[in-house]
Amino acid sequence: MASSSSSGLTFKLHPLVIVNISDHYTRVKSQMHPPTAAHANNNNGNGADAATSPPPPASRVYGCVIGVQRGRTVEIFNSFELLYDPSTHSLDRSFLEKKQELYKKVFPHFYILGWYSTGSDAQESDMHIHKALMDINESPVYVLLNPSINHAQKDLPVTIFESELHVIDGIPQLIFVRSSYTIETVEAERISVDHVAHLKPSDGGSAATQLAAHLTGIHSAIKMLNSRIRVLHHYLLAMQKGDIPCENSLLRQVSSLLRRLPAIESEKFQDDFLMEYNDTLLITYLAMFTNCSSTMNELVDKFNTAYDRHSRRGGRTAFM
């Protein structure tokens, strides 16, 4: 593999592509190695061996990258997933053509520029996929995302490869060569990335963690109430069967508690309850519609601002 490309192309990569590849890999990894498997191993007798053995590596993911090429500048805007057959080291061609047709209807100016995958470096089998896409693009690009976490690395774990024909031992061969790239964003993408970056609170927790703690407290209260009702129910059944002596004081307390129940079974109560319940739902729906309309208006304003700024510069429209 050559150290760098000599084609002279300038590559611009948008953040949406990196987010799509990362999301694709995360979903596949979660489906193949769910967290419950780790807990099951720890409960077995070989818990120590399971803790020391590293988890199996997740399968690689594959997809296509799309964008535009203007002269010597290649701009990658988006990507979509593809189906891969590991036995033949090939992609599902019918699925690729169907996805290409769908994207062409929505984004007629976007073309398939190449493909993406995950891994630490390009492999020999990657060249088979690369050659298979040459009938769509005569010089496809290969975007490789390294999912391994390296805290010492400051650059993005993304590498863009081109293919060049080199003569090796007197035989012409296609090899992957690295190409430099820059991150290109528009106003709409910067707003989205900034929004994602602020989803996590500054205290290190998350909204999901806070919601889980709240629901756990409610679940514990309901569980305690259910257990006490069951104790009372079993006690009354045992008293009815004569297994335990009858206590009139306790029966009076239970009777006093049960007398409150018929009051909420009347027809007037049901009508009043349903009316108040429907009024509450109506207010909730109105508040939800108002919130959605406000959010949609803000999004449209931001998109129009980004579109107008980009149009004044003489470029193409922003990609959402």
N, C-alpha and C positions, 0 to 999 in steps of 0.2 A: 504494500500500500504506500503510495507516495505521500509525502509530508503535507503538501498543499497543492491546490488546484492552479492551473495555468490558463484557465479559460477566460479570465477577465470578467466574469459575471459578478454582479453585485446582488446579494441576497438580502431581502428584508423580511423578517419573520414577525408576525403579529402574535400578541399574547394569547389570543383565542386558540391558536393551534396547540400551544404548550398546555393550556388548561384542558383541552379535549383529550390529548394523549395521556396526561396524568389521570384524568377521570376514567378513561378507558382501562388503564392498567389497574387502578385502584378497585374498580368494580370486578374485574376478572380475578384479582387476587383475593378479594373478600368472598367471592363465590367458591373458589377452589379451596381456600383455607379459612373457614369460618372460625370465630373465636371459641365456639363451643367445643371444637375438637381439642383445643389446648386444655380446657377444663376437664374434659373426659380423660385425657392422658394423665393429668395430675391426680385424679381420683384413683387410678389403678395402682397396683403394687409397684410398678416401675416408674413412679413419679419422679424419682431423682434422675433416671436416664432420660425421661422426656424433657426435663428442665435443661439438661446439659446439651442435648442434641439440637442442632439448629433446625429451624423449619425448612421444609423443602422450598426451592425457589419457585416463584410464580411463573406461569407460562408467558411467553412473549405475546404482545398484541400487535396487530397489523391494521393499517388503514391507508387511505389516500389523502394527499394534501392538494388543495386547489387554490388558485389565485390567477394572477395575470403576469405577463412578461412584456415589458416595453423596452425594446432595444436590448441593452446589456443589463437591464435591471429586472430581477425576478422578485415579485412580491407575493408571499404566501399568506393568504387571508384565513383560510378555514381548513377543516379536515373532516373526514367521515370514516367510520369503521368498515372493515372488510372481514370476510370469512376466510380462514386459512386452513388448509389441509396439511397437517404435519407429515403424513405418510408420503405425499408426493412433492412436498415443499412448493406448493402452488396455491394461488388464490382462487376463490370461486368467481369465475369469469362472468357468469350470468348475473350474479349478485352485483358485481362491479358495474356492469353495463346498465343495470336497472337503477342503481344509485346515481350513476352519471347522468342518466336521462332525467331523473327527478331534479337533480341540482341544476341541470341546464335550463329547466323551465323556470326556476326561481331566480337563478343568477346566470343569465345568458352570456355575460362577459367573462365568466370564470371558467378556467380550463384545468384539467388534471395536470399538475406539474410534477408529480412523483408520488412517493409513498412514505410511510413512517413505520417505525417499530421501536421496541425497547430493548435495552441491553447495554453492556459496558463497551462493546466495540462491534464493528461490522464482522459478520461471519461469512464463511464460504457459501453457505446455503442462501444468503441474502442476494447473491448475484443472480440466482435463478429467478427470483421474483423480479429483480431489477430488469433483467432481459425480457421478461414476459410483458412488462409495461411499455417496452420501446415501440410497440405498434400504436400505442396511444400518444406517447410523447417520445420523440426520437432521442431526447437527452433528459431523462427523468432525474429528479433530485431525490435524495434519500435522507430523511430527517430521523435521527436516532436520539432517543431520550434515555438517559441512564437513570433508572429508578433508585439506585443505591444511594444512601445518604452519606455524604462526606462533609462533615462540619468544617474541615479545613479548606474546602473548595469555595472560592468566592464567585466564580463564573457560573452561568447557568449550565446545568448538565445536559445540554443539547448540542448535537453535532450535525452539521449538514455535509453530506457527501455528494460528490459528482462522480461520474464514471468517465474514465479516459482510456484510450487505446494505447498500451505500451508494449514494446517488444521485449519479451523476457525469454532469454535463451534461444533467440531466433524465432520465437513464436509470438505473434501478436495476441495480446490478451487484454480484456477489459478489467480494470482494477478500480477500487474506490479511492478517491482522493478527497481530503478535507477542504472545505471552503469556509471562508470567513463570512459572517453575517452580522446584521445589526437588528435591534428590536425596533419595530416601527409601530406606533400607536396613533389612533385618532382620538378625538375628544370623547366620543362615546365609549371607547374601550378604556380610556383612563378613568372615566367615571365608574365604570363597572369594576375595574380592578381595585379602585379605592374603596368602593362599597364592600367588596369581598374582604379586603384587608381590615375593615373596621367591624366585621361581624363578631369577632372574638373580643370580649371585654378586656380591659387593661389589667384586671386582677388575676388573669390567668385562667379563670373559669370560662364557661360557655353557657349560652342560653339553654342548650339541651341539658346541661348538668343541673342548672337551677330548676328547670321544669321537672327533671327526674326526681330531685329531692322533694319538691312540692307534692308530686304524685305519690311518692313513697310514704310521706306523712299521712296523706288522705287514705291510702291503702291500709296503713297500719291501724288507723282509727276505725275504719269499716270492719277490718278483721277482728278487732277487739270487741266491737259491738255485736258482731255475728256470734262470736264465741260465748258472750254472756247470755245472748238470747237462747243459744243451744243448751247452755247449762240449765236455764230456767225451764225450757221445754222438757228436757229429760227428767228434771226433778218432778214436774207435774205429772208426767207419764208414770213415773215410779210410784208417786202418791196415789194415782188412780188405780194402779194395779195392786196396791196394798203392800208393796215392797218396803215402803217407809211409812212411819206414822203420819197422820194428817195433822197439819198445823194451821189452825184457823186464822191466826194473825198474818201468816204469810199469804194465805188465800185471799184475805181481805185486801192486802196490798196489790196482789195481782189483779183482783177484780176492779180495784180503783183505777189501775192502769188501763185495763181493757175497756172501761166505760168511756174513755176518751175516743176510742176508735169509731163507734157508730156516728159521732158528730161529723166525721169527715167522709161518711158514706152517703150523705143525703144528696138529693138531686140539686138543691140550691148550691151546696158546696161545689159540686161538680161544674155547674154552670159558671159560678164565680171564678173557680180555679182555671177553667179553660179560657175564659175571657182574659184574665190577667196573664195567663201563659202566652196567649196569642199576641197580646199587646207587647209583652216583653220580646217575643220573637220579632215582631214588626220593627221595634226600635233597634234591635240588634242588626237586622237586615239593612235598615236605612243607614245606620252608622257604617256598616261594611261597604255599602254602595258608595257612600260619600268618601270613605277612605280610598277605595279603589279608583274613583274618579279623580281624586286629588293626586294620587300616585301616577295615574296615566297622564294627567295634564303635565306633571313635572317631567315625566319621561319624554313626552312629545316636545316640550320646550327645549330640553337638553339635546334631543336629536336634531331639532331644527337649527339650534345654535351651532352644533358640530357640522351639520350639512352646509349651512350658509358660509361658515368660515372656510370649509374645504373647497366649496365651489368658487369662492373669491380667489383662492390660490390657483385655480385652473386645474385642479386634480379631479380624481374620480370621486364618486359618492362614497360615504362611509359604509363600511361593511358591518352589519349587525349579525 
